[in-house]
Amino acid sequence: MRIMELLTDDPHPPGEAVGEPDPEPAAASRPRVLLAAALGPLITGYAAVATVLAVVALTAGRAAFSGAGVLLAAGPGWLAAHQVRLGIGGHPLGVLPLLPTLGVLALTVRTASGAARRLGCRSFREARPVLVAITGAHAVFGLVVALCAKGSPVTANPVAAFAVPGLLAAAASVAGIVRSCGLPDAVADRLDPLALRGLRTGATSLAVLVACGAAVFTVATGLSWSTVAGTYEPGLGTSAGLFLLSLLYLPNAVTAAMSFVTGPGFSIGSLTVGMFGYRGGPVPAVPLLGGLPEQHAAWWPALLVLPAAAGALAGWSLRRADADPAQRIRAVAVAGAVVALGCVVLGTLAGGRLGDGLFDPVSVPVGVASIVAFCWIVIPGSFVAFFAGEHEPPAPPPEALEDNEAFEDADDVDPEEASEAVEELEASEEDEAEPDEDAEFEAEADAELGLEDPPLSRESAPPDEGALSRESVRVRAQV
């Protein structure tokens, strides 16, 4: 019997949701969850950087491996993964790899999302401690690494080391919290659904443009594979280091290829590669740049069909966003703005200073690239969204509205307003008819009493039915 009671007893009282978290355990473990969320990405990221440096040191032919040296070098490496500009021997290093940055951002997003779920946060306001803990930990850790690196060959600006990791951590934490708890109430209440549709389409369009750049980069590298293979040296350590370097900078190269596909191109020192212009120059001997062309080709403008197709795809996805074509074009404009902003961010992070030599600087024309990308999305996208979607029927001419405007569309007519309009119309007709009937009645009464002789035409004219009826009424009244 005791076993049956345990099996059939409901541990949740009536009215309590089964899936709701228990507030007491969540409150008890709150500091532990926040501490894990703050330190987890830091320890994991630092360990990943240290592992990469250890692998490079072990595979290098003439390098002496030192555990303490690897741990000390991992600090500036962690800053580089968070896009903090470094100084090496007094020379600036601003072209930092984007692949580690994407990794730490993904790790922070997952950490913030998991912490918000473990704390039982149901809104963005409740998850603010997670945002503060992660952002503050990254900012303080970056400042500590920059201060500890003073006097060493690799240095960093303490202000940048404090602000940049904190900003990246804040953006990633917001994304993770929104993933678990939804948008903040202030944003969700004011956000237009059509604008939200445009934001999603813009993110998809940016991914399509990045995929176009990756496809062009892959084809160019494959066609120049002999040049790429010639950059590797016979030693295993050197080849492994070059391969790892190319892998870390792969998103940078894809971003430059995306800028080339859309038109503006990119530059490495004196080398400038654009869709409609080319200026030669020296190129670093790394496998990642083995696919760079040696001269301009006349068929390059044919690649502009790729961003045009991305814009047409954006318009096609928004063709049913609204019945009004103007509203659909507005959604396409929002998507274009998202793509332009993404090009600004990617272009800024992909380039930078590269020492003071022949390959300095590496740059993507951010301003021109963002404007051109915006036009590639908006112009073909608006054309497709306008003509591929539905159109509202034309409004009726004003003459038709003057005849019977109140009853033009029976579905839009309010019955109460229609009945009031009919009553007012009948009342106005009765008011106009009553004075005429009273005047006619007084004239006939005067004629009967002999006060005024009726005209001959009225005596000779046969009485109408209305006069006979009124006469019979008066005779009955006299009787």
ABEGO torsion letter per residue (X at the ends): XAAAAAAABBABBBGBBAABBBAAAAAAAAAAAAAAAAAAAAAAAAAAAAAAAAAAAAABAABBBBAAAAAAAAAAAAAAAAGBBBBBGGBBBABBBAAAAAAAAAAAAAAAAAAAAAAGBABAAAAAAAAAAAAAAAAAAAAAAAAAABGBABBBBAAAAAAAAAAAAAAAAAAAAAAAAEBBAAAAAABBAAAAAAAAAAAAAAAAAAAAAAAAAAAAAAAAAAAAAAABBABAAAAAAAAAAAAAAAAAAAAAAAAAAAGAEBBBEABBBBAABBBBBBBBBBAAAAABBABBBAAAAAAAAAAAAAAAAAAAAAAAABABAAAAAAAAAAAAAAAAAAAAAAAAAABEBBEABAAOBBBBBAAAAAAAAAAAAAAAAAAAAAAABBBBBBBBBAAAAAABAAAABAAABBAAAAAAAAAAAAAAAAAAAAAAAAAAAAAAAAAAAGABBBBAAAAABBBBAAAAAAAAAAAAAAX
